[in-house]
């Protein structure tokens, strides 16, 4: 099924504008994301607050991804949190670490697994 990405972007933006905090943002946009996931034929269901814990000879990490759809990591930020460059960098670092931790489970094939990951940082201006 075709997905009108412009319409989805407008819908996400209008719902996100109403969000009072990070949890509210997630509650408002995840049904839309889930609908689009189904429309695109993606089979991975959402894992929310997914704990990732990994230790290898190159990475040690423990964290909790806000939401993961298979190899797609979504990091939600509270309203206004992405207004400052340092906050944007921190959120991007979190998403990157979650992707690395998730890919580290593919023992011996971590780089290939990482190439199949995507990270989304979602927030709205304050």
N, C-alpha and C positions, 0 to 999 in steps of 0.2 A: 504494500500500500504506500502511496506517495504521502509525504508529510510536507505541509506548507510551513517551512522553517520561519518565514517572516511572521506568520500568524502565531506560531508557537512563541517566538521571541516577544511579541507584543503581549501575549497572554502571561508569560512569565514575568515580564516587566510590571504589568499592572498588578499582579498578585504580590510580587515582591515589594512594591511600593507601600502596601498596606501592613507589612510585617513590622511588629513592634520589637522583636528580638531574634536571635539566631534560631531558636526552636520554632517560633512562629513562622519564620521564613521557610524553614524546612517543611513544616506542616502544610504551608500554602503551595509550595512549588513541587513537592515530590509526587503528588497525584498527576500533575501535568507531565513530569519527566517519565513517570511510569507508563502513562498512556502512550507517549511517543515511543518509548522502548518497545511496547507491544506492537504499535503500528509499524515499526521498523523491523519487526521479526526477531528482536533480541530475546533470548530465552533466559538470561540470568535474572533472577529475582534480586531485589535489594537486600543487602546485609547492612543493618543500621548499627552504628556504634561498634563496628567490627574491630576487635582487638587484634593487633598485629605485634608479634613478638619474634624477633629474629636475632641471631648472633652467628656471624660467620667470621672468617679471618679478615674481612674487609669492612663489615658493618655490624654494629650492635644497635638495636633499636627496639623500643617498646612504645606503642602508641595506640590510639583508637581513632580510626577513620570514621568521619561522620556517616557517610553512606558509600557503599561499593556495589556496583552492578557488575559482577564478574571482575574484569580488569579495569573498570572505570571508577576512579575515585572522585567523590564529590566532597569538597571541604566547604562547609557553610561558615560564614562570618557574620557577626552582628551588624546592624545598620551603622554606617559610618566608619566601620573598622578598616575598610579598604581605601580610605581617603588619604592616608599617609603612606609614602613610599616604603617606610620600614614595615608597616603592617602588611602591605601587599607582598613584600619579600618574605615575611614570616609565614603568611598563608601559603604562598607558593612552595616554600621549603617544607611545610607540613605535608602538602599533597605529594611532593616529590619523595619524601621519606616513606609515606605510605605505599607508594608505587614500588619503591625499591624493596621494602619489606615484603610486600606481596609477591614480587617476582623472585625473591630469594628462596621461595619454596620449591622452585623448579631446579632442584639440585643438578648442577652441571649444564643447565640451559638457562641460566638467569638472564643473560643478555637478550636471548630470543624472547623470553617471557616479558621482559621489560619493554621491548619494542611493541608488544601488544597492549600495553597499558596506556591509559589516558588519565589526565588529571584536570578537574574543573574546580576553580575557586569561585564560589558564588556569594555575592553580597550586594548591598545597594548603598548608594551614598547616604550619608547621615542627614 
